[in-house]
């Protein structure tokens, strides 16, 4: 009994010291991590990185510091690192299989940060959604649609689909089609449409507006109008150009074939036939 008590005291003294030291290291380590995280955030604020990139980097720094602290505590407690490595490997495999989709989104988030196919406040078309980029997080990108709906698109889907950034360039082209009856002189129609485009506020002179016959369908001519504008003014120019061209065609007596009604007068002789 005396031997058992002395052995227990010896183990308790040895292990208890390790436990107390581990607790002290954990407390001090958490304080140091908090201070280092604040310093990292302040240093990142001085850089020219996107806000989303700064957030991700600060989180990664904090995670790495926590991992280093955990490894230090394990070393103090005397746990064999080979056992820990095997446990982490098996746990990592299980987590990876359980969260395949989330890991794909995580990888997609990092790729977006690195290659920057778009940035905050860009207007993009991707997958089945389009809108203004309001936030880029590690797992999801938030798009605000024109009718004020918030769409969360997984970053994994983003990086596996075509992304159209409609605001990456300074200028953008407006394309419109108008149906005209084929009994109107083509040169007159072109002149009317080009003049209407030039009179539209926001349309650039260089590149110059374009209007040409682009298709023929039975008794219908289809004319295409193309005009360039500043990207920020695209929608204003788009709607103004429709209005200007429609009014110009109407005031010059140029009809839309769908607005015409064909009337045939049949005389008595034709009725008998």
C-alpha positions as CSV (number, residue, x, y, z in Angstrom):
1,X,0.0,0.0,0.0
2,X,2.8,2.4,0.9
3,X,4.5,1.6,-2.4
4,X,1.3,2.3,-4.3
5,X,0.7,5.6,-2.6
6,X,4.3,6.8,-3.2
7,X,4.0,5.8,-6.9
8,X,0.7,7.7,-7.3
9,X,2.3,10.8,-5.7
10,X,5.2,10.5,-8.0
11,X,3.0,10.2,-11.1
12,X,0.7,13.0,-9.9
13,X,3.6,15.3,-9.2
14,X,5.2,14.6,-12.6
15,X,2.0,14.7,-14.7
16,X,0.5,17.5,-12.6
17,X,3.5,19.7,-13.4
18,X,3.1,19.0,-17.1
19,X,-0.6,19.8,-17.0
20,X,-0.1,23.1,-15.1
21,X,2.6,24.1,-17.6
22,X,0.4,23.2,-20.5
23,X,-2.4,25.3,-19.1
24,X,-0.1,28.3,-18.5
25,X,1.3,27.9,-22.1
26,X,-2.3,27.8,-23.4
27,X,-3.3,31.0,-21.6
28,X,-0.2,32.9,-22.6
29,X,-0.4,31.6,-26.1
30,X,-4.0,32.7,-26.6
31,X,-3.0,36.2,-25.4
32,X,-0.1,36.3,-27.8
33,X,-2.2,35.0,-30.7
34,X,-4.8,37.8,-30.0
35,X,-2.0,40.4,-30.1
36,X,-0.3,39.0,-33.2
37,X,-3.7,38.9,-35.0
38,X,-4.3,42.6,-34.3
39,X,-0.8,43.4,-35.6
40,X,-1.4,41.3,-38.7
41,X,-4.7,43.0,-39.4
42,X,-3.1,46.5,-39.1
43,X,-0.3,45.5,-41.4
44,X,-2.7,44.1,-44.0
45,X,-4.7,47.3,-43.9
46,X,-1.7,49.1,-45.2
47,X,-1.5,46.9,-48.3
48,X,-3.4,47.2,-51.6
49,X,-5.0,43.8,-51.4
50,X,-8.8,43.5,-51.8
51,X,-10.8,43.6,-48.6
52,X,-11.8,40.0,-49.1
53,X,-8.2,38.9,-49.5
54,X,-7.2,40.7,-46.4
55,X,-9.9,38.9,-44.4
56,X,-8.9,35.5,-45.7
57,X,-5.2,36.1,-45.0
58,X,-5.9,37.3,-41.4
59,X,-8.0,34.2,-40.8
60,X,-5.3,31.9,-42.2
61,X,-2.6,33.6,-39.9
62,X,-4.9,33.0,-36.9
63,X,-5.5,29.3,-37.7
64,X,-1.7,28.7,-38.2
65,X,-1.0,30.3,-34.8
66,X,-3.6,28.1,-33.1
67,X,-2.2,25.0,-34.7
68,X,1.4,25.9,-33.5
69,X,0.0,26.5,-30.0
70,X,-1.8,23.1,-30.0
71,X,1.4,21.4,-31.2
72,X,3.4,23.0,-28.4
73,X,0.8,21.9,-25.7
74,X,0.9,18.4,-27.0
75,X,4.7,18.4,-26.8
76,X,4.6,19.6,-23.2
77,X,2.1,16.9,-22.2
78,X,4.6,14.3,-23.7
79,X,2.2,12.8,-26.2
80,X,4.1,11.1,-29.0
81,X,3.9,13.1,-32.2
82,X,3.8,10.0,-34.3
83,X,0.5,9.0,-32.7
84,X,-0.8,12.6,-33.1
85,X,0.2,12.6,-36.8
86,X,-1.6,9.3,-37.4
87,X,-4.7,10.5,-35.6
88,X,-4.7,13.8,-37.6
89,X,-4.2,11.9,-40.9
90,X,-7.1,9.6,-40.3
91,X,-9.3,12.4,-39.0
92,X,-8.4,14.5,-42.0
93,X,-9.3,11.8,-44.4
94,X,-12.7,11.3,-42.7
95,X,-13.4,15.0,-42.7
96,X,-12.3,15.3,-46.3
97,X,-14.8,12.6,-47.4
98,X,-17.6,14.2,-45.3
99,X,-17.1,17.7,-46.6
100,X,-16.1,17.3,-50.2
101,X,-18.4,20.0,-51.4
102,X,-17.3,22.5,-48.7
103,X,-13.6,21.8,-49.5
104,X,-14.3,22.4,-53.2
105,X,-15.9,25.7,-52.3
106,X,-12.9,26.5,-50.0
107,X,-10.5,25.8,-52.9
108,X,-12.6,27.9,-55.2
109,X,-12.5,30.7,-52.8
110,X,-8.7,30.7,-52.7
111,X,-8.6,30.5,-56.5
112,X,-10.9,33.6,-56.7
113,X,-8.6,35.4,-54.3
114,X,-5.5,34.5,-56.4
115,X,-6.7,35.0,-60.0
116,X,-9.3,37.7,-59.3
117,X,-11.8,37.1,-62.1
118,X,-13.9,39.8,-60.5
119,X,-13.9,42.1,-57.6
120,X,-16.4,43.8,-55.3
121,X,-19.0,45.9,-57.0
122,X,-18.4,44.2,-60.4
123,X,-21.5,43.0,-62.4
124,X,-21.0,39.4,-63.4
125,X,-23.0,36.6,-65.1
126,X,-22.2,33.1,-63.8
127,X,-24.0,29.8,-63.6
128,X,-27.7,30.6,-63.4
129,X,-27.2,33.9,-61.6
130,X,-26.1,37.4,-62.3
131,X,-25.7,40.5,-60.3
132,X,-23.4,42.9,-58.5
133,X,-20.7,41.3,-56.4
134,X,-21.4,42.4,-52.8
135,X,-19.1,40.0,-50.8
136,X,-16.5,37.3,-51.5
137,X,-16.0,34.9,-48.6
138,X,-14.1,31.7,-48.4
139,X,-17.1,29.4,-49.3
140,X,-19.6,31.7,-51.0
141,X,-19.8,34.8,-53.2
142,X,-22.8,37.0,-52.7
143,X,-24.5,38.6,-55.8
144,X,-27.1,41.3,-55.6
145,X,-29.5,41.1,-58.5
146,X,-31.0,44.1,-60.3
147,X,-34.4,43.5,-58.6
148,X,-32.6,43.5,-55.2
149,X,-32.4,39.7,-54.5
150,X,-29.3,38.4,-52.7
151,X,-27.9,35.2,-54.4
152,X,-25.2,33.1,-52.7
153,X,-23.2,31.2,-55.3
154,X,-20.8,28.4,-54.1
155,X,-17.2,29.3,-55.0
156,X,-16.7,25.7,-56.3
157,X,-19.5,26.3,-58.9
158,X,-18.0,29.7,-59.8
159,X,-14.6,28.3,-60.6
160,X,-16.1,25.4,-62.6
161,X,-18.2,27.6,-64.9
162,X,-17.9,30.4,-67.3
163,X,-17.7,33.8,-65.7
164,X,-18.7,36.9,-67.7
165,X,-17.6,40.1,-66.0
166,X,-19.7,42.9,-67.6
167,X,-18.0,45.8,-65.8
168,X,-14.3,44.9,-66.2
169,X,-13.8,47.2,-69.2
170,X,-14.4,51.0,-69.3
171,X,-16.7,50.9,-72.3
172,X,-19.5,48.5,-73.4
173,X,-21.6,48.1,-76.6
174,X,-25.3,48.2,-76.8
175,X,-26.9,46.0,-79.4
176,X,-30.5,46.4,-80.6
177,X,-32.5,44.8,-83.4
178,X,-35.4,46.5,-85.2
179,X,-37.9,44.9,-87.6
180,X,-38.8,47.0,-90.6
181,X,-41.1,46.3,-93.5
182,X,-39.2,45.5,-96.7
183,X,-40.9,48.2,-98.8
184,X,-38.7,50.9,-97.1
185,X,-35.4,52.1,-98.7
186,X,-32.6,50.6,-96.7
187,X,-30.4,53.7,-96.8
188,X,-33.2,55.8,-95.3
189,X,-33.6,53.3,-92.5
190,X,-29.8,53.2,-91.8
191,X,-29.6,57.0,-91.8
192,X,-32.6,57.4,-89.4
193,X,-31.2,54.8,-87.0
194,X,-27.6,56.2,-87.0
195,X,-28.9,59.8,-86.4
196,X,-31.1,58.6,-83.5
197,X,-28.1,56.8,-82.0
198,X,-25.9,59.9,-82.3
199,X,-28.6,62.0,-80.6
200,X,-28.9,59.6,-77.7
201,X,-27.2,60.9,-74.6
202,X,-24.2,58.9,-73.5
203,X,-23.5,57.3,-76.9
204,X,-19.8,57.7,-77.7
205,X,-18.6,59.2,-81.0
206,X,-15.6,56.8,-81.1
207,X,-16.3,54.0,-81.8
208,X,-19.0,55.5,-84.1
209,X,-22.6,54.1,-83.9
210,X,-23.4,51.4,-86.4
211,X,-26.7,50.6,-88.2
212,X,-26.9,47.9,-91.0
213,X,-29.3,45.4,-92.4
214,X,-28.4,42.1,-90.7
215,X,-31.2,39.7,-91.7
216,X,-34.1,39.2,-94.0
217,X,-37.2,37.2,-93.0
218,X,-40.1,36.9,-95.5
219,X,-41.4,40.5,-95.8
220,X,-39.3,41.8,-93.0
221,X,-35.9,43.5,-92.8
222,X,-34.0,43.3,-89.5
223,X,-31.7,46.2,-88.8
224,X,-29.1,46.1,-86.0
225,X,-28.0,49.2,-84.2
226,X,-24.7,49.1,-82.2
227,X,-23.6,51.9,-80.0
228,X,-20.7,52.2,-77.5
229,X,-21.0,53.9,-74.1
230,X,-19.3,54.1,-70.7
231,X,-19.9,50.9,-68.8
232,X,-21.4,52.8,-65.8
233,X,-24.0,54.3,-68.1
234,X,-24.9,51.1,-70.0
235,X,-28.5,50.7,-68.8
236,X,-29.4,54.4,-69.2
237,X,-28.1,54.3,-72.8
238,X,-29.8,51.0,-73.5
239,X,-33.3,52.2,-72.7
240,X,-32.7,55.7,-74.1
241,X,-31.5,54.2,-77.4
242,X,-34.6,52.0,-77.7
243,X,-36.8,55.0,-77.1
244,X,-34.9,57.3,-79.5
245,X,-34.7,54.8,-82.4
246,X,-38.4,53.8,-82.0
247,X,-39.6,57.4,-82.1
248,X,-37.3,58.2,-85.0
249,X,-38.6,55.3,-87.1
250,X,-42.2,56.2,-86.3
251,X,-41.8,59.9,-87.1
252,X,-40.3,59.0,-90.5
253,X,-43.2,56.7,-91.3
254,X,-41.2,53.5,-91.1
255,X,-43.4,50.7,-89.8
256,X,-42.9,47.6,-87.8
257,X,-44.4,44.7,-89.9
258,X,-46.1,43.3,-86.8
259,X,-48.1,46.5,-86.4
260,X,-49.6,46.2,-89.9
261,X,-52.9,44.5,-90.7
262,X,-53.3,43.1,-94.2
263,X,-56.7,43.7,-95.6
264,X,-57.9,42.1,-98.8
265,X,-61.1,43.4,-100.6
266,X,-62.9,40.7,-102.5
267,X,-65.3,41.7,-105.2
268,X,-68.4,39.7,-106.2
269,X,-66.7,38.0,-109.2
270,X,-63.9,36.6,-106.9
271,X,-66.6,35.4,-104.5
272,X,-68.2,33.3,-107.2
273,X,-64.9,31.8,-108.2
